[in-house]
Amino acid sequence: LLRDTLGFDGVVVSDYEAVVMIHNYHKSSPSRKDAAIRALTAGIDVELPSFDCYRPGLEEALEAGEISLENIDTAVTRHLSKKFELGLFEYPYVDEGSVLTEFETPANRELAKKIARQSLVLLKNDGALPLQGSVKKIALIGPNADNNRCMLGDYSYASMRELLFQDPPEGSGYQGLTQADIEKMPVEIVSVYESLKQALPASVEVKYTKGCDISSQDKSGFSKAIDLTKEADIALVVLGHKSGLGYDCTTGEFRDSTDLGLPGVQAELLQAILETGKPVVLVLINGRPLSIPNLVEAANAVLEAWVPGEEGAGAIVSAVLGKFNPGGKLPVSIVRSVGQVPIFYNYKPSGMRSNIYGDYVNESVKPLYPFGHGLSYTQFDYSNLILEKERAGLDETVQVTLDIHNIGQMAGDEVVQLYTRDEYARFPRPVKELRGFCRIHLLPGEKKTISFHLPVNMLAYYGEGLNLVLEPGAVKFMLGSSSDDIRLEADFEIDGETTQVVKDRVFDCPVKII
């Protein structure tokens, strides 16, 4: 498919250890040499991260006549061509001492702040956010409240430092380093606690306690957390995961879980705080969607921060205090329970999601929060949907315009989402599919027009024989604030004959703000 059908002639590299895994993990090859032969002839030019199979295996295979020199030359040519393109022969090394000078710049910190702010998703808000001026005492609680490490993901500097190879295997290509050889945290990162203290005036008192660790069963800190909550006007509870690859990490590559709840006794800590009757704002810092429906429903507000990066704490605090308006949307569906897994917005009308009864025996089939969901401190009105044309065919584009109006009292971002649905098709099609989206910032009372330019080829799907085809027929256009909050709809017709479009596949729907 990649080389022949799509005509790709660039360099292809394996995933880490993928070639040797053909032999020692998947057991599909009896030797490293056989794994190397299979990988090379399949089109893998470079084995990563080492040359465990290719270096000895391909030499042996070439001498035995099991592969040709042409196979080797083709892979080497692609590999060297890419190095020439990247300038690695002119500048093969980097100045390691200038890493912070090059990357830890004001512009990059500002970009990190923008990314962190735009990634925040306000899942729920009963009016607790942003914090009001009447709040004078805040109880800050949770294992991620005064923890800057939790801001970083599993392939970040801090996480990798925890996994350094002190005695690398001979010939592996790894450099022998100890943790003492590398600075602990060369990039300045503050915690939510530190950021909150910096942002609040002296007249607002913040008292902090951890309450519990991320994954331990120790509840000895509960009593202090409860006492601080009772004394406060509101509790800001920061829970979640530690992202990484080490054994003490609770999310990340290789860190799978049998449930989607909070690790350790965090859920019990939150329940104890909720039972005080004080308003509770829950902030989640986590690398996977969490299924904690009872706790989320009991909290007054829930802010999903994911793994927000080096500027994450400042973004969280700014959102909580109303210094900016969170406008992120969920890139996943959040389940009510693990029994709903897998759950996704673009399901086909089958699999218990569209049956005659609708729901499970004991629960709704709908997610707790749908794909694309995300609240705001303001409100947006959708109107004036216009299709440039109601019929179009292969290689054409249809322009879809609508007006978005901020009808609230605060500036904010809205992410307008364009979905489509085939009304009828030869094969069952999803009930809706995201085709494009646009994030727009509007001041109070401001109205703007958004124009999507949807390529008709984007409506193709894999049909009989797994061929990508564009099929004529009726299509519903849907625009809204989430996959479950559709505000406007229009009808469209694909003209022409059923046509294969594998080399004309389109993934991008350009959008303009007028």
C-alpha positions as CSV (number, residue, x, y, z in Angstrom):
1,L,0.0,0.0,0.0
2,L,2.6,2.6,1.1
3,R,5.2,1.9,-1.6
4,D,3.2,0.6,-4.5
5,T,-0.3,2.0,-4.3
6,L,0.6,5.4,-2.7
7,G,4.0,5.6,-4.4
8,F,5.9,6.7,-1.2
9,D,9.7,6.5,-1.9
10,G,11.0,8.1,1.3
11,V,12.8,6.5,4.3
12,V,10.8,4.2,6.6
13,V,12.0,3.5,10.1
14,S,10.8,0.8,12.5
15,D,9.2,1.5,15.9
16,Y,11.5,1.0,18.8
17,E,12.5,-2.7,19.0
18,A,9.9,-3.6,16.4
19,V,12.3,-5.6,14.3
20,V,13.8,-7.8,17.0
21,M,10.3,-8.3,18.4
22,I,9.4,-10.2,15.3
23,H,11.8,-12.8,16.7
24,N,11.7,-12.6,20.5
25,Y,8.2,-11.3,21.1
26,H,5.8,-12.2,18.3
27,K,7.7,-15.4,17.6
28,S,7.1,-15.0,13.9
29,S,10.8,-15.4,13.0
30,P,13.1,-18.2,14.3
31,S,16.1,-15.9,14.3
32,R,17.2,-12.3,14.2
33,K,18.5,-12.8,10.7
34,D,15.1,-14.0,9.5
35,A,13.5,-11.0,11.3
36,A,15.9,-8.7,9.5
37,I,15.2,-10.2,6.1
38,R,11.4,-9.9,6.6
39,A,11.7,-6.3,7.8
40,L,14.0,-5.2,5.0
41,T,12.0,-6.8,2.2
42,A,8.8,-5.3,3.7
43,G,10.3,-1.9,3.2
44,I,11.8,-1.0,6.6
45,D,15.0,1.0,5.8
46,V,16.2,1.7,9.3
47,E,16.0,-0.5,12.5
48,L,15.5,1.5,15.7
49,P,16.7,2.1,18.3
50,S,19.8,-0.1,17.7
51,F,21.0,-2.5,15.0
52,D,20.3,-5.7,16.9
53,C,19.0,-7.5,13.8
54,Y,20.2,-5.5,10.8
55,R,23.9,-5.4,11.5
56,P,24.7,-9.1,12.0
57,G,21.5,-10.4,10.3
58,L,21.7,-8.6,7.0
59,E,25.4,-9.4,6.6
60,E,24.7,-13.1,7.1
61,A,21.7,-13.0,4.7
62,L,23.7,-11.2,2.0
63,E,26.5,-13.7,2.2
64,A,24.0,-16.6,2.0
65,G,22.3,-15.1,-1.0
66,E,19.0,-14.7,0.9
67,I,18.8,-11.0,0.0
68,S,20.3,-9.0,-2.8
69,L,22.7,-6.2,-2.7
70,E,20.0,-4.2,-4.4
71,N,17.8,-4.6,-1.3
72,I,20.6,-3.1,0.8
73,D,21.4,-0.3,-1.7
74,T,17.8,0.8,-1.9
75,A,17.5,1.1,1.9
76,V,20.9,2.8,2.2
77,T,20.1,5.3,-0.6
78,R,16.9,6.3,1.1
79,H,18.6,6.7,4.5
80,L,21.5,8.7,3.2
81,S,19.3,10.9,1.1
82,K,17.3,11.9,4.1
83,K,20.5,12.7,6.0
84,F,21.6,14.9,3.1
85,E,18.2,16.7,3.2
86,L,18.6,17.3,6.9
87,G,22.1,18.6,6.5
88,L,23.6,16.0,8.8
89,F,26.7,15.6,6.7
90,E,27.5,19.3,7.0
91,Y,26.5,19.6,10.7
92,P,26.6,16.1,12.2
93,Y,26.7,17.2,15.9
94,V,24.8,19.6,18.1
95,D,26.2,21.8,20.9
96,E,24.7,20.1,23.9
97,G,25.7,23.0,26.1
98,S,23.4,25.3,24.2
99,V,20.3,23.3,24.6
100,L,18.7,25.7,27.1
101,T,19.8,28.7,25.2
102,E,18.2,27.4,22.0
103,F,15.0,25.9,23.5
104,E,14.3,27.6,26.8
105,T,13.5,31.0,25.3
106,P,10.8,33.5,26.2
107,A,9.1,32.7,22.9
108,N,9.0,29.0,23.6
109,R,7.7,29.6,27.2
110,E,5.0,31.8,25.7
111,L,4.1,29.0,23.3
112,A,4.0,26.5,26.1
113,K,1.7,28.9,28.0
114,K,-0.6,29.2,25.0
115,I,-0.7,25.4,24.5
116,A,-1.5,24.8,28.2
117,R,-4.3,27.3,28.2
118,Q,-5.9,26.1,25.0
119,S,-5.8,22.5,26.2
120,L,-7.8,23.0,29.3
121,V,-11.3,21.6,29.2
122,L,-14.0,22.9,31.5
123,L,-16.1,19.7,32.0
124,K,-18.6,21.1,34.5
125,N,-19.4,24.4,36.2
126,D,-22.2,25.1,38.6
127,G,-21.1,28.7,39.0
128,A,-18.1,27.9,41.2
129,L,-15.7,29.2,38.5
130,P,-14.2,31.6,38.1
131,L,-13.6,32.1,41.8
132,Q,-15.5,35.1,43.1
133,G,-14.1,38.0,45.1
134,S,-16.0,36.8,48.1
135,V,-13.6,33.9,48.4
136,K,-11.1,34.7,51.1
137,K,-10.0,31.3,52.3
138,I,-9.0,28.5,49.9
139,A,-8.2,24.9,50.9
140,L,-5.7,23.5,48.3
141,I,-5.6,19.8,48.6
142,G,-4.3,16.8,46.6
143,P,-1.2,14.9,45.5
144,N,-0.9,17.0,42.4
145,A,-1.5,20.4,44.0
146,D,2.2,21.0,45.0
147,N,3.8,18.7,42.4
148,N,5.6,20.1,39.4
149,R,6.7,16.7,38.1
150,C,3.0,15.8,37.3
151,M,2.9,18.6,34.7
152,L,5.2,16.6,32.4
153,G,4.4,13.6,30.2
154,D,6.1,10.2,29.9
155,Y,8.6,11.2,27.2
156,S,9.6,14.4,28.9
157,Y,13.1,15.2,30.2
158,A,12.1,14.5,33.8
159,S,10.6,11.2,33.0
160,M,13.5,10.0,30.9
161,R,15.9,11.0,33.6
162,E,14.2,8.5,35.9
163,L,14.9,5.7,33.4
164,L,18.6,6.3,32.5
165,F,20.6,3.2,31.6
166,Q,23.5,3.1,34.0
167,D,25.1,0.0,32.5
168,P,24.0,-0.2,28.9
169,P,24.3,-3.5,27.1
170,E,27.4,-3.8,25.0
171,G,26.8,-2.8,21.4
172,S,23.4,-1.4,22.2
173,G,24.2,2.1,21.1
174,Y,23.1,3.5,24.4
175,Q,25.3,6.0,26.3
176,G,26.3,5.1,29.8
177,L,25.0,7.7,32.2
178,T,23.8,7.9,35.7
179,Q,21.1,10.2,37.1
180,A,23.8,12.2,38.8
181,D,25.3,13.1,35.4
182,I,22.3,15.1,34.5
183,E,20.7,18.1,36.1
184,K,17.6,17.2,38.0
185,M,15.3,19.9,36.6
186,P,17.1,22.4,34.3
187,V,13.8,24.0,33.3
188,E,11.9,26.1,35.8
189,I,8.5,24.6,36.5
190,V,6.2,25.7,39.3
191,S,3.4,23.8,40.9
192,V,-0.3,24.8,41.2
193,Y,0.3,25.8,44.9
194,E,3.3,28.0,44.0
195,S,1.4,29.6,41.1
196,L,-1.7,30.2,43.2
197,K,0.2,32.0,45.9
198,Q,1.9,34.2,43.4
199,A,-1.4,35.1,41.7
200,L,-3.5,35.9,44.7
201,P,-3.5,39.0,46.8
202,A,-2.3,38.9,50.4
203,S,-6.0,39.2,51.5
204,V,-6.7,35.7,50.3
205,E,-5.5,32.9,52.5
206,V,-4.4,29.6,50.9
207,K,-3.8,26.6,53.1
208,Y,-2.4,23.4,51.5
209,T,-2.1,19.8,52.4
210,K,-1.5,16.8,50.2
211,G,-4.2,14.6,51.7
212,C,-2.7,11.4,50.1
213,D,-0.1,10.2,47.6
214,I,-0.9,9.5,44.0
215,S,-1.0,5.7,44.3
216,S,-0.6,4.7,47.9
217,Q,-3.3,3.4,50.3
218,D,-2.3,5.7,53.1
219,K,-5.3,7.7,54.5
220,S,-3.5,9.4,57.4
221,G,-3.7,12.8,55.6
222,F,-7.4,12.8,55.3
223,S,-8.2,14.4,58.6
224,K,-6.1,17.5,57.9
225,A,-7.6,17.8,54.5
226,I,-11.1,17.7,56.0
227,D,-10.3,20.2,58.7
228,L,-8.8,22.7,56.1
229,T,-11.9,22.3,53.9
230,K,-14.2,23.0,56.8
231,E,-12.3,26.2,57.6
232,A,-12.2,27.4,54.0
233,D,-14.7,29.1,51.7
234,I,-14.0,26.7,48.9
235,A,-11.8,23.6,48.3
236,L,-9.6,23.4,45.2
237,V,-8.7,19.7,44.9
238,V,-6.0,18.7,42.4
239,L,-5.9,15.0,41.7
240,G,-4.8,12.6,38.9
241,H,-1.8,10.7,37.7
242,K,2.0,10.7,37.4
243,S,2.8,10.2,33.8
244,G,5.9,8.3,32.9
245,L,7.4,4.9,32.2
246,G,8.7,4.0,35.7
247,Y,7.0,1.6,38.1
248,D,5.8,4.4,40.3
249,C,4.0,6.0,37.4
250,T,0.3,5.5,36.9
251,T,-0.2,6.6,33.3
252,G,2.0,6.5,30.2
253,E,3.4,3.9,27.8
254,F,3.4,0.4,29.4
255,R,1.5,1.8,32.4
256,D,-1.9,0.3,31.7
257,S,-4.7,-0.1,34.3
258,T,-7.6,-2.4,34.8
259,D,-10.0,0.5,35.6
260,L,-10.4,4.1,34.7
261,G,-10.8,5.5,38.2
262,L,-8.4,7.6,40.3
263,P,-5.3,5.6,41.5
264,G,-4.7,4.9,45.2
265,V,-7.2,6.5,47.7
266,Q,-7.7,9.7,45.8
267,A,-11.3,9.0,45.1
268,E,-11.9,8.4,48.8
269,L,-10.1,11.6,49.7
270,L,-12.3,13.6,47.3
271,Q,-15.5,11.9,48.7
272,A,-14.5,12.9,52.2
273,I,-14.0,16.5,51.1
274,L,-17.3,16.6,49.3
275,E,-19.1,15.3,52.4
276,T,-18.1,18.5,54.3
277,G,-20.7,20.4,52.2
278,K,-18.2,23.1,51.1
279,P,-18.0,24.0,47.5
280,V,-15.4,21.9,45.6
281,V,-13.5,22.7,42.4
282,L,-11.9,19.5,41.0
283,V,-8.8,19.9,38.8
284,L,-7.6,16.7,37.1
285,I,-4.0,16.3,35.9
286,N,-3.9,13.0,34.1
287,G,-2.8,11.2,30.9
288,R,-6.0,9.1,30.3
289,P,-9.7,9.9,30.6
290,L,-11.0,9.2,34.1
291,S,-14.3,7.5,34.8
292,I,-15.4,9.0,38.2
293,P,-19.1,9.9,37.5
294,N,-20.3,10.1,41.1
295,L,-17.5,12.4,42.1
296,V,-17.7,14.6,39.0
297,E,-21.5,15.0,39.5
298,A,-21.0,15.9,43.2
299,A,-18.3,18.5,42.5
300,N,-19.3,22.1,41.8
301,A,-16.8,22.5,38.9
302,V,-14.4,20.2,37.1
303,L,-11.4,21.4,35.1
304,E,-9.6,18.8,32.9
305,A,-5.9,19.8,32.5
306,W,-4.5,16.6,31.0
307,V,-0.6,16.7,31.2
308,P,-0.3,20.5,30.6
309,G,3.5,20.9,30.4
310,E,5.9,23.4,31.9
311,E,3.5,26.3,31.9
312,G,0.6,24.1,33.1
313,A,0.3,25.4,36.7
314,G,0.0,29.0,35.5
315,A,-2.7,28.1,33.0
316,I,-4.7,26.2,35.6
317,V,-4.5,29.0,38.1
318,S,-5.4,31.7,35.5
319,A,-8.5,29.7,34.5
320,V,-9.6,29.2,38.0
321,L,-9.2,32.9,38.8
322,G,-10.9,34.0,35.6
323,K,-7.8,35.7,34.1
324,F,-8.7,33.8,30.9
325,N,-11.6,31.8,29.8
326,P,-10.9,28.1,29.1
327,G,-12.3,27.0,25.8
328,G,-10.8,23.5,25.1
329,K,-12.8,20.6,23.8
330,L,-12.5,16.9,24.6
331,P,-10.6,14.9,21.9
332,V,-12.1,11.7,23.4
333,S,-15.4,10.6,24.9
334,I,-15.4,10.1,28.7
335,V,-17.2,7.0,29.9
336,R,-19.5,6.5,32.8
337,S,-18.0,3.1,33.5
338,V,-15.5,0.7,32.0
339,G,-18.4,-1.4,30.7
340,Q,-18.9,1.3,28.0
341,V,-15.4,0.8,26.6
342,P,-14.8,1.1,23.7
343,I,-16.9,4.3,23.3
344,F,-16.6,6.8,20.5
345,Y,-18.8,9.4,18.9
346,N,-18.5,8.1,15.3
347,Y,-20.1,4.7,15.9
348,K,-22.2,2.9,13.3
349,P,-25.9,2.2,14.0
350,S,-25.2,-1.1,15.7
351,G,-23.4,-2.5,18.7
352,M,-26.1,-1.7,21.3
353,R,-25.8,2.0,20.7
354,S,-28.8,2.4,18.4
355,N,-30.9,-0.6,19.3
356,I,-34.7,-0.6,20.0
357,Y,-34.2,-0.3,23.7
358,G,-31.5,2.4,23.5
359,D,-29.7,1.9,26.8
360,Y,-28.0,-0.8,28.8
361,V,-30.0,-2.5,31.5
362,N,-28.5,-0.4,34.2
363,E,-27.0,2.6,32.5
364,S,-27.2,5.0,29.6
365,V,-25.2,4.1,26.4
366,K,-24.2,7.8,26.2
367,P,-20.8,8.9,27.6
368,L,-20.6,11.0,30.7
369,Y,-19.0,13.7,28.5
370,P,-19.1,13.4,24.7
371,F,-16.4,13.9,22.2
372,G,-15.9,17.7,21.5
373,H,-17.5,18.7,24.9
374,G,-16.1,21.7,26.7
375,L,-17.8,24.6,28.6
376,S,-17.0,28.2,28.8
377,Y,-17.5,31.2,31.1
378,T,-19.6,32.7,28.3
379,Q,-22.2,31.6,25.8
380,F,-22.2,31.4,22.0
381,D,-25.1,31.5,19.5
382,Y,-24.9,29.7,16.1
383,S,-26.9,31.1,13.2
384,N,-27.2,31.7,9.4
385,L,-25.9,28.4,8.1
386,I,-25.4,28.6,4.3
387,L,-24.1,26.0,1.8
388,E,-22.5,27.6,-1.3
389,K,-24.0,24.8,-3.3
390,E,-26.3,21.9,-2.4
391,R,-24.7,19.4,-4.9
392,A,-21.1,18.7,-5.8
393,G,-19.0,15.8,-7.0
394,L,-15.4,14.4,-7.2
395,D,-12.6,16.9,-6.8
396,E,-15.0,19.7,-6.0
397,T,-15.3,21.8,-2.8
398,V,-18.3,23.0,-1.0
399,Q,-18.2,26.2,1.1
400,V,-20.1,26.1,4.4
401,T,-20.6,29.4,6.3
402,L,-22.2,30.3,9.6
403,D,-22.2,33.1,12.1
404,I,-21.0,32.8,15.7
405,H,-22.0,35.3,18.3
406,N,-20.7,35.7,21.8
407,I,-23.9,36.5,23.7
408,G,-22.3,36.4,27.2
409,Q,-20.5,38.8,29.4
410,M,-16.9,37.6,29.0
411,A,-14.5,37.2,26.1
412,G,-13.9,33.5,25.2
413,D,-13.0,30.9,22.7
414,E,-15.5,28.6,20.9
415,V,-14.4,25.6,18.9
416,V,-17.0,25.2,16.1
417,Q,-17.2,21.6,14.8
418,L,-18.4,20.5,11.4
419,Y,-19.7,16.9,11.2
420,T,-21.3,14.9,8.3
421,R,-23.4,11.8,8.0
422,D,-24.2,9.7,5.0
423,E,-28.0,9.4,5.0
424,Y,-27.7,6.1,3.0
425,A,-24.7,4.2,1.8
426,R,-24.0,0.7,0.4
427,F,-22.2,-0.1,3.7
428,P,-23.2,1.0,7.2
429,R,-21.7,4.4,7.9
430,P,-21.0,6.3,11.2
431,V,-23.8,8.4,12.6
432,K,-21.5,11.4,12.4
433,E,-17.9,12.1,11.5
434,L,-15.8,15.2,12.3
435,R,-14.7,16.9,9.1
436,G,-13.4,20.2,10.3
437,F,-13.2,22.6,13.3
438,C,-12.3,26.2,14.0
439,R,-11.3,27.8,17.2
440,I,-12.4,31.4,17.3
441,H,-12.0,34.1,20.0
442,L,-14.8,36.5,20.5
443,L,-15.3,39.6,22.7
444,P,-18.6,40.0,24.5
445,G,-21.2,40.9,21.9
446,E,-18.9,40.2,19.0
447,K,-20.1,38.2,16.0
448,K,-18.0,36.7,13.2
449,T,-18.5,34.5,10.2
450,I,-16.7,31.2,9.8
451,S,-16.3,29.6,6.4
452,F,-15.4,25.9,6.0
453,H,-14.1,24.8,2.5
454,L,-14.9,21.1,2.6
455,P,-13.4,19.0,-0.2
456,V,-16.0,16.5,-1.5
457,N,-13.2,13.8,-1.7
458,M,-13.0,14.0,2.1
459,L,-16.4,12.2,2.2
460,A,-15.0,9.1,0.7
461,Y,-15.0,5.9,2.7
462,Y,-13.5,2.3,2.6
463,G,-16.1,0.1,0.9
464,E,-16.0,-3.2,-0.8
465,G,-12.6,-4.8,-1.0
466,L,-11.3,-2.1,1.4
467,N,-11.2,0.3,-1.6
468,L,-11.5,4.0,-0.8
469,V,-14.6,5.2,-2.7
470,L,-16.6,8.3,-3.1
471,E,-20.2,7.3,-3.4
472,P,-23.1,9.5,-4.6
473,G,-26.0,10.1,-2.3
474,A,-27.5,12.3,0.4
475,V,-25.3,13.8,3.2
476,K,-26.3,15.7,6.3
477,F,-24.1,18.6,7.4
478,M,-24.1,19.3,11.1
479,L,-22.4,22.1,13.0
480,G,-22.2,22.4,16.7
481,S,-20.3,22.9,20.0
482,S,-19.7,19.2,20.5
483,S,-20.6,15.8,18.9
484,D,-23.7,15.8,21.1
485,D,-24.6,19.5,20.8
486,I,-25.5,20.1,17.2
487,R,-26.9,23.6,16.6
488,L,-27.4,23.8,12.8
489,E,-28.0,21.3,10.0
490,A,-28.2,21.3,6.2
491,D,-28.7,18.8,3.4
492,F,-26.2,18.1,0.7
493,E,-25.9,15.7,-2.3
494,I,-22.8,14.0,-3.7
495,D,-23.1,13.9,-7.5
496,G,-21.6,11.4,-10.0
497,E,-20.7,7.8,-10.0
498,T,-19.0,5.7,-7.3
499,T,-15.3,6.4,-7.8
500,Q,-12.1,5.1,-6.2
501,V,-10.0,7.9,-4.8
502,V,-7.2,6.2,-2.9
503,K,-4.5,8.6,-4.4
504,D,-6.8,11.6,-4.0
505,R,-7.5,11.1,-0.3
506,V,-8.1,14.4,1.5
507,F,-7.7,14.9,5.2
508,D,-7.9,18.6,5.7
509,C,-10.8,21.0,5.6
510,P,-9.5,24.6,5.3
511,V,-11.4,27.2,7.3
512,K,-11.4,31.0,7.3
513,I,-12.7,33.5,9.8
514,I,-14.4,36.4,8.0
